[in-house]
Amino acid sequence: MSELGKKIATRESYGNALVELGKEHEDLIVLDADLAGATKTGIFKKAFPERHWDIGIAEANMTGIAAGLATCGKVPFISSFAMFAAGRNYEQVRNSIGYPHLNVKIGATHAGISVGEDGATHQCLEDLALMRAIPGMVVLNPADDVEARAAVHAAYDHVGPVYLRFGRLAVPVFNDEATYRFEIGKGIVLKEGKDVSVFATGLCVNEAREAEKLLAADGIDAEIINIHTIKPLDEKLVLASAAKTGKVVTIEEHSVIGGLGSAVCDILSEKQPTKVMKIGINDVFGESGPALELIQKYGLDAQSIYEKVKAFVKQN
């Protein structure tokens, strides 16, 4: 059981969930590209060494092997850093998994600016954009340990390709495991409000929750919504919340181009034009530095979110 408030990295949740699934399903095979200690698939390797395959530093080859396994009725999870799983590997994911719509799951860890000292080359800020552009790909970005483990289970149950995004940084557990329910394609209203709709994903969800308290102290009633599924997006919830508040903010540890903000704007511009502010990485590369300092510098911490949303709400 997860403890509320305890800090756990979602990559750790990924490794633990794989073990949970491995006990139930003998068709589950985990492939890694020489990063099992970092991606936490090493937890699965310890429990099921015969079903953990280390392919070495060869992500494209790993993807091809997984595609082959899927055609034989296995359910492979391939794992690497997001920069490699989605970036270096894009052609293979597109053509070997996406095009034939094979039942392969992609566990991408170390996503976003919070990778920290690894710097710009490893801080993948484009993966959600890349993956949501692949036809038939489900894209999940869980916010805490409870949600991350639930997302891995849901990915296994879903027949077809799934991209799962996990972080390096330990983040607070805020979902209650006893009552939490995960459903692909369904957002979660964490707090109802009337002045502005705040759609957040991944690491940014808890920061949005903290920002909401600061906004409330200023008399701003923000609706906070956790969007754990970037694709398929919960269109009904987006439209309903935007209609209620008339102003929308999106928050993501990803480029403002092509991720959650773009997905929300696609729906609103077509079906319900609404004023939107996108909070994310503003078309720049990251840099090396402590994760928490980078989150603050790039405006993804609760205080920065509070200040931006407050100014946005007060605009005419």
C-alpha positions as CSV (number, residue, x, y, z in Angstrom):
1,M,0.0,0.0,0.0
2,S,1.2,3.5,-0.8
3,E,1.5,6.0,2.0
4,L,-0.2,9.4,1.3
5,G,2.5,12.1,1.2
6,K,5.4,9.7,0.8
7,K,7.6,10.6,-2.1
8,I,8.1,7.8,-4.7
9,A,9.5,8.1,-8.2
10,T,7.0,6.8,-10.8
11,R,9.9,4.8,-12.4
12,E,10.0,2.8,-9.1
13,S,6.2,2.3,-9.4
14,Y,6.8,0.9,-12.9
15,G,9.2,-1.7,-11.7
16,N,6.9,-2.8,-8.8
17,A,3.8,-3.0,-11.1
18,L,5.7,-5.2,-13.5
19,V,6.3,-7.7,-10.7
20,E,2.7,-7.6,-9.7
21,L,1.7,-8.3,-13.3
22,G,4.4,-11.0,-13.7
23,K,2.9,-13.0,-10.9
24,E,-0.5,-13.0,-12.7
25,H,0.6,-13.3,-16.3
26,E,3.2,-15.7,-17.7
27,D,3.0,-14.1,-21.1
28,L,4.5,-10.8,-19.8
29,I,8.1,-10.3,-20.9
30,V,10.2,-7.3,-20.0
31,L,13.0,-6.0,-22.3
32,D,15.5,-3.4,-21.3
33,A,18.4,-1.7,-23.1
34,D,21.2,-1.8,-20.5
35,L,19.4,0.5,-18.0
36,A,17.5,-2.0,-15.7
37,G,18.9,-0.3,-12.6
38,A,17.7,3.1,-13.7
39,T,14.4,2.2,-15.3
40,K,13.7,-0.1,-12.3
41,T,12.9,-3.2,-14.5
42,G,15.7,-4.7,-12.4
43,I,13.0,-5.3,-9.8
44,F,11.2,-7.5,-12.3
45,K,14.6,-9.2,-13.3
46,K,15.1,-10.2,-9.7
47,A,11.7,-11.8,-9.5
48,F,11.5,-13.3,-13.0
49,P,15.1,-13.6,-14.4
50,E,14.0,-15.8,-17.3
51,R,11.4,-13.2,-18.5
52,H,13.7,-10.2,-18.3
53,W,15.8,-9.8,-21.4
54,D,18.6,-7.2,-21.5
55,I,19.2,-6.4,-25.1
56,G,22.1,-4.0,-24.5
57,I,22.4,-0.5,-25.8
58,A,20.4,-1.3,-28.9
59,E,16.9,0.2,-28.5
60,A,15.9,-0.3,-32.2
61,N,16.8,-4.0,-32.0
62,M,14.9,-4.2,-28.7
63,T,11.8,-2.8,-30.4
64,G,12.0,-5.3,-33.3
65,I,12.4,-8.2,-30.9
66,A,9.4,-7.0,-28.9
67,A,7.3,-6.7,-32.1
68,G,8.2,-10.3,-32.9
69,L,7.2,-11.5,-29.4
70,A,3.9,-9.7,-29.8
71,T,3.1,-11.6,-33.0
72,C,3.7,-14.8,-31.0
73,G,1.2,-14.0,-28.3
74,K,3.5,-12.5,-25.7
75,V,2.9,-9.1,-24.0
76,P,6.3,-7.3,-24.1
77,F,7.2,-4.2,-22.2
78,I,10.2,-2.4,-23.6
79,S,12.1,0.0,-21.3
80,S,14.6,2.8,-21.7
81,F,14.9,6.5,-21.0
82,A,12.2,8.5,-22.8
83,M,14.9,10.2,-24.9
84,F,15.8,6.8,-26.3
85,A,12.5,4.9,-26.1
86,A,10.6,7.7,-28.0
87,G,13.4,9.7,-29.6
88,R,16.2,7.4,-30.9
89,N,13.6,4.7,-31.3
90,Y,10.9,6.7,-33.1
91,E,11.1,5.0,-36.5
92,Q,11.0,1.5,-35.0
93,V,8.1,2.4,-32.7
94,R,6.2,3.9,-35.7
95,N,6.9,1.2,-38.2
96,S,7.4,-2.0,-36.2
97,I,4.8,-1.4,-33.5
98,G,2.4,1.4,-34.5
99,Y,1.9,0.5,-38.2
100,P,1.0,-3.2,-37.6
101,H,-0.8,-2.1,-34.3
102,L,1.0,-4.7,-32.2
103,N,0.5,-5.3,-28.5
104,V,3.7,-3.8,-27.3
105,K,4.0,-1.5,-24.2
106,I,6.7,1.2,-24.0
107,G,7.9,2.0,-20.5
108,A,9.8,5.3,-20.9
109,T,11.5,6.6,-17.8
110,H,13.5,9.7,-17.0
111,A,11.2,12.0,-19.0
112,G,11.1,15.8,-18.8
113,I,13.2,18.5,-17.2
114,S,13.3,16.8,-13.8
115,V,16.0,14.4,-15.1
116,G,18.2,17.1,-13.7
117,E,21.9,16.9,-14.0
118,D,21.8,14.6,-17.1
119,G,21.1,17.8,-19.1
120,A,19.5,18.8,-22.3
121,T,20.5,15.7,-24.3
122,H,18.6,13.4,-21.9
123,Q,15.7,15.7,-20.9
124,C,13.1,14.5,-23.3
125,L,10.6,17.3,-23.8
126,E,9.1,16.1,-27.1
127,D,8.0,12.5,-26.4
128,L,4.3,13.1,-25.8
129,A,4.2,15.0,-29.2
130,L,6.0,12.2,-31.0
131,M,3.9,9.4,-29.5
132,R,0.5,11.0,-29.8
133,A,1.2,11.5,-33.5
134,I,1.4,7.7,-34.1
135,P,-2.0,6.4,-35.1
136,G,-3.5,4.0,-32.6
137,M,-0.9,4.8,-29.8
138,V,-2.3,5.2,-26.3
139,V,-0.2,7.8,-24.3
140,L,-0.3,7.7,-20.5
141,N,1.5,10.1,-18.1
142,P,0.7,9.2,-14.5
143,A,1.1,11.6,-11.6
144,D,2.1,9.5,-8.6
145,D,2.9,6.0,-7.4
146,V,-0.7,4.9,-7.1
147,E,-1.6,6.2,-10.5
148,A,1.5,4.9,-12.1
149,R,1.0,1.3,-10.9
150,A,-2.6,1.4,-12.0
151,A,-1.5,2.8,-15.4
152,V,0.9,-0.2,-15.9
153,H,-1.9,-2.6,-15.1
154,A,-4.3,-0.8,-17.5
155,A,-1.6,-0.8,-20.2
156,Y,-1.3,-4.6,-19.9
157,D,-5.1,-5.0,-20.2
158,H,-5.3,-2.8,-23.2
159,V,-4.8,-4.6,-26.5
160,G,-2.6,-2.5,-28.7
161,P,0.5,-0.2,-28.3
162,V,0.8,1.9,-25.2
163,Y,3.4,4.6,-24.3
164,L,3.9,5.1,-20.6
165,R,5.8,8.1,-19.3
166,F,7.6,8.0,-16.0
167,G,9.9,10.3,-14.1
168,R,13.2,10.1,-12.3
169,L,12.3,12.4,-9.4
170,A,10.5,11.1,-6.4
171,V,7.1,12.9,-6.1
172,P,4.4,12.9,-3.4
173,V,1.7,10.3,-3.3
174,F,-1.7,12.1,-3.3
175,N,-4.1,9.5,-4.6
176,D,-5.7,7.1,-2.0
177,E,-5.1,3.6,-3.2
178,A,-8.2,2.4,-1.5
179,T,-10.5,4.5,-3.5
180,Y,-8.5,5.4,-6.7
181,R,-9.8,4.1,-10.0
182,F,-7.8,4.4,-13.3
183,E,-9.5,4.3,-16.7
184,I,-7.7,4.9,-20.0
185,G,-9.1,8.1,-21.6
186,K,-10.8,9.5,-18.5
187,G,-9.6,12.5,-16.7
188,I,-10.1,13.0,-13.0
189,V,-11.6,16.1,-11.4
190,L,-9.5,16.6,-8.2
191,K,-11.3,19.8,-7.2
192,E,-14.3,21.5,-8.7
193,G,-14.2,25.3,-9.4
194,K,-15.8,28.0,-11.4
195,D,-13.2,30.6,-12.3
196,V,-10.6,28.7,-14.4
197,S,-10.0,25.1,-15.5
198,V,-6.5,23.8,-14.8
199,F,-5.6,20.6,-16.8
200,A,-2.3,19.1,-15.5
201,T,-0.5,15.9,-16.3
202,G,2.3,13.9,-14.7
203,L,4.6,15.6,-12.2
204,C,2.7,18.9,-12.7
205,V,-0.5,17.5,-11.2
206,N,0.7,17.8,-7.6
207,E,2.2,21.2,-8.2
208,A,-1.2,22.3,-9.6
209,R,-2.9,21.0,-6.4
210,E,-0.5,23.1,-4.3
211,A,-1.0,26.1,-6.5
212,E,-4.8,25.8,-6.1
213,K,-4.5,26.4,-2.4
214,L,-2.6,29.7,-3.1
215,L,-5.2,30.7,-5.6
216,A,-8.0,29.9,-3.2
217,A,-6.4,32.2,-0.6
218,D,-6.7,35.0,-3.2
219,G,-10.4,34.2,-3.9
220,I,-9.8,32.4,-7.2
221,D,-11.9,29.2,-7.5
222,A,-9.8,26.9,-9.7
223,E,-11.0,23.6,-11.1
224,I,-8.1,21.1,-11.0
225,I,-8.2,18.2,-13.4
226,N,-5.7,15.4,-13.6
227,I,-5.2,14.3,-17.2
228,H,-3.3,11.0,-17.0
229,T,-4.2,10.0,-20.6
230,I,-2.9,12.4,-23.2
231,K,-4.3,10.1,-26.0
232,P,-7.2,9.4,-26.2
233,L,-8.0,12.7,-24.4
234,D,-11.1,13.0,-22.3
235,E,-12.9,15.3,-24.8
236,K,-16.2,15.3,-22.9
237,L,-14.5,16.5,-19.6
238,V,-12.4,19.1,-21.4
239,L,-15.4,20.6,-23.1
240,A,-17.6,20.5,-20.0
241,S,-15.1,22.2,-17.7
242,A,-14.2,24.8,-20.3
243,A,-17.9,25.6,-20.8
244,K,-18.3,26.1,-17.0
245,T,-15.3,28.4,-16.4
246,G,-14.6,30.0,-19.7
247,K,-10.8,30.0,-19.2
248,V,-8.4,27.0,-19.5
249,V,-4.8,26.5,-18.3
250,T,-2.8,23.4,-19.3
251,I,0.4,22.4,-17.4
252,E,2.9,19.8,-18.5
253,E,6.6,18.9,-18.0
254,H,6.9,18.9,-21.7
255,S,7.2,21.3,-24.6
256,V,4.1,23.5,-25.0
257,I,4.2,22.3,-28.7
258,G,2.5,19.0,-29.3
259,G,1.7,17.8,-25.8
260,L,-1.2,18.2,-23.5
261,G,-1.7,21.9,-24.3
262,S,-1.9,21.2,-28.0
263,A,-4.3,18.3,-27.5
264,V,-6.6,20.4,-25.4
265,C,-6.4,23.3,-27.9
266,D,-7.2,21.0,-30.8
267,I,-10.5,20.1,-29.2
268,L,-11.5,23.5,-28.0
269,S,-10.6,25.3,-31.2
270,E,-12.8,22.9,-33.1
271,K,-15.8,22.5,-30.8
272,Q,-15.7,25.3,-28.2
273,P,-13.3,28.2,-28.7
274,T,-12.0,29.2,-25.2
275,K,-9.1,31.3,-24.0
276,V,-6.2,29.1,-23.2
277,M,-2.8,29.5,-21.4
278,K,-0.3,26.7,-21.9
279,I,2.3,26.3,-19.1
280,G,5.2,24.1,-20.1
281,I,8.7,24.3,-21.6
282,N,8.5,27.2,-24.1
283,D,10.3,25.9,-27.2
284,V,13.7,25.6,-25.6
285,F,16.1,22.8,-24.7
286,G,16.7,22.0,-21.0
287,E,20.0,22.3,-19.2
288,S,22.0,20.5,-16.5
289,G,21.1,21.3,-12.9
290,P,19.3,20.0,-9.8
291,A,15.8,18.8,-10.7
292,L,13.9,21.0,-8.2
293,E,15.8,24.1,-9.2
294,L,15.1,23.4,-12.9
295,I,11.4,22.9,-12.2
296,Q,11.4,26.3,-10.5
297,K,13.5,28.0,-13.2
298,Y,11.2,26.7,-16.0
299,G,8.1,27.8,-14.1
300,L,6.6,24.4,-13.3
301,D,6.6,24.7,-9.5
302,A,3.4,25.6,-7.5
303,Q,4.4,29.2,-6.8
304,S,5.1,29.9,-10.5
305,I,1.9,28.2,-11.5
306,Y,0.0,30.2,-9.0
307,E,1.4,33.5,-10.3
308,K,0.8,32.7,-13.9
309,V,-2.8,31.4,-13.4
310,K,-3.6,34.4,-11.1
311,A,-2.5,36.8,-13.8
312,F,-4.4,34.9,-16.5
313,V,-7.6,34.9,-14.6
314,K,-7.4,38.6,-14.0
315,Q,-7.1,39.4,-17.7
316,N,-10.2,40.6,-19.4
